[in-house]
Amino acid sequence: MVELLSPATAPAPRGPYSPAVRCGDFLFVSGQGPIDPRTNQLVDGGIAEQTRQTLENLKAILEGCGASLKDVVRCTVYITSPEDFGEMNRVYAEFFGDHKPARTTAVTQLVLPGMKVEIDCVAYVPKGS
Protein backbone atom coordinates (compact mmCIF):
# COMPACT_ATOMS: atom_id res chain seq x y z
CA MET A 1 0.00 0.00 0.00
CA VAL A 2 1.24 3.47 -0.88
CA GLU A 3 0.43 6.44 1.39
CA LEU A 4 0.87 10.01 0.17
CA LEU A 5 1.93 12.14 3.15
CA SER A 6 1.92 15.88 3.61
CA PRO A 7 2.77 16.73 7.23
CA ALA A 8 1.82 20.20 8.44
CA THR A 9 5.52 20.81 9.17
CA ALA A 10 6.46 20.53 5.47
CA PRO A 11 7.00 23.55 3.25
CA ALA A 12 4.16 23.82 0.73
CA PRO A 13 4.97 21.79 -2.39
CA ARG A 14 5.75 23.92 -5.43
CA GLY A 15 4.40 21.35 -7.86
CA PRO A 16 2.29 18.23 -8.26
CA TYR A 17 4.09 16.00 -5.75
CA SER A 18 3.79 14.79 -2.16
CA PRO A 19 6.39 15.85 0.41
CA ALA A 20 6.66 12.20 1.45
CA VAL A 21 5.41 8.80 0.33
CA ARG A 22 5.30 5.71 2.51
CA CYS A 23 5.53 2.37 0.75
CA GLY A 24 5.76 -0.60 3.10
CA ASP A 25 8.55 0.03 5.59
CA PHE A 26 10.16 2.78 3.51
CA LEU A 27 9.53 6.51 3.60
CA PHE A 28 10.58 8.50 0.52
CA VAL A 29 10.99 12.24 1.14
CA SER A 30 10.86 14.49 -1.91
CA GLY A 31 13.71 16.85 -2.63
CA GLN A 32 13.70 19.75 -0.21
CA GLY A 33 15.36 23.09 -0.64
CA PRO A 34 16.16 26.02 1.60
CA ILE A 35 12.57 27.24 1.85
CA ASP A 36 11.45 28.77 5.14
CA PRO A 37 8.17 26.95 5.88
CA ARG A 38 6.77 30.00 7.73
CA THR A 39 7.19 32.37 4.77
CA ASN A 40 7.44 29.88 1.88
CA GLN A 41 10.42 31.93 0.66
CA LEU A 42 14.03 31.00 -0.12
CA VAL A 43 16.27 31.73 2.89
CA ASP A 44 19.00 34.32 2.56
CA GLY A 45 22.61 33.32 2.88
CA GLY A 46 25.24 31.06 1.46
CA ILE A 47 25.53 27.31 1.19
CA ALA A 48 25.80 26.78 4.98
CA GLU A 49 22.56 28.61 5.75
CA GLN A 50 20.78 27.00 2.82
CA THR A 51 21.98 23.50 3.72
CA ARG A 52 20.91 24.01 7.34
CA GLN A 53 17.38 25.08 6.32
CA THR A 54 17.12 22.25 3.80
CA LEU A 55 18.05 19.67 6.44
CA GLU A 56 15.67 21.27 8.97
CA ASN A 57 12.92 20.84 6.36
CA LEU A 58 13.84 17.18 5.80
CA LYS A 59 13.95 16.60 9.55
CA ALA A 60 10.52 18.22 10.04
CA ILE A 61 8.96 16.08 7.32
CA LEU A 62 10.52 12.91 8.73
CA GLU A 63 9.29 13.75 12.23
CA GLY A 64 5.83 14.63 10.87
CA CYS A 65 5.74 11.10 9.41
CA GLY A 66 6.90 9.40 12.62
CA ALA A 67 10.56 9.04 11.63
CA SER A 68 13.88 10.78 12.33
CA LEU A 69 17.23 11.44 10.70
CA LYS A 70 18.49 8.25 12.39
CA ASP A 71 16.07 6.29 10.16
CA VAL A 72 17.54 7.69 6.93
CA VAL A 73 19.30 5.06 4.82
CA ARG A 74 20.03 7.12 1.70
CA CYS A 75 20.31 10.78 0.65
CA THR A 76 20.86 12.51 -2.64
CA VAL A 77 22.37 15.99 -2.42
CA TYR A 78 22.29 18.41 -5.34
CA ILE A 79 24.50 21.51 -5.20
CA THR A 80 25.04 24.19 -7.83
CA SER A 81 28.76 24.69 -7.33
CA PRO A 82 31.56 22.20 -6.62
CA GLU A 83 33.20 24.90 -4.47
CA ASP A 84 30.26 24.57 -2.03
CA PHE A 85 30.86 20.87 -1.36
CA GLY A 86 33.06 21.29 1.73
CA GLU A 87 30.76 23.70 3.54
CA MET A 88 27.64 21.71 2.61
CA ASN A 89 29.38 18.56 3.88
CA ARG A 90 30.28 20.23 7.19
CA VAL A 91 26.65 21.23 7.89
CA TYR A 92 25.39 17.83 6.68
CA ALA A 93 27.73 16.15 9.20
CA GLU A 94 26.30 18.34 12.01
CA PHE A 95 22.86 16.87 11.34
CA PHE A 96 23.79 13.23 10.79
CA GLY A 97 26.73 12.89 13.21
CA ASP A 98 27.88 9.26 13.48
CA HIS A 99 24.86 8.06 11.50
CA LYS A 100 26.12 8.00 7.94
CA PRO A 101 23.46 7.03 5.40
CA ALA A 102 24.48 6.15 1.85
CA ARG A 103 24.75 9.33 -0.21
CA THR A 104 25.25 10.66 -3.69
CA THR A 105 26.21 14.30 -4.30
CA ALA A 106 25.78 15.86 -7.73
CA VAL A 107 26.57 19.30 -9.09
CA THR A 108 23.67 20.59 -11.16
CA GLN A 109 21.47 23.56 -11.94
CA LEU A 110 18.43 23.92 -9.64
CA VAL A 111 14.98 25.26 -10.50
CA LEU A 112 14.78 28.33 -8.24
CA PRO A 113 17.18 31.22 -8.89
CA GLY A 114 19.51 31.60 -5.91
CA MET A 115 18.90 28.06 -4.65
CA LYS A 116 22.26 26.39 -3.94
CA VAL A 117 21.18 23.00 -2.52
CA GLU A 118 18.42 20.40 -2.64
CA ILE A 119 18.33 17.14 -0.70
CA ASP A 120 16.02 14.13 -0.81
CA CYS A 121 16.13 10.98 1.30
CA VAL A 122 14.81 7.50 1.93
CA ALA A 123 14.17 6.28 5.46
CA TYR A 124 13.53 2.77 6.75
CA VAL A 125 10.71 2.85 9.29
CA PRO A 126 9.17 -0.56 9.99
CA LYS A 127 5.47 -0.22 10.74
CA GLY A 128 4.77 -0.50 14.42
CA SER A 129 8.24 0.75 15.42
ABEGO torsion letter per residue (X at the ends): XBBBBBBAABBBBABBBBABBBBEABBBBBBBBBBBAAAGBBBBEBAAAAAAAAAAAAAAAAAAAGBBAAABABBBBBBABAAAAAAAAAAAAAAAEABBBBBBBBBBBBABBGBABBBBBBBBBBBGX
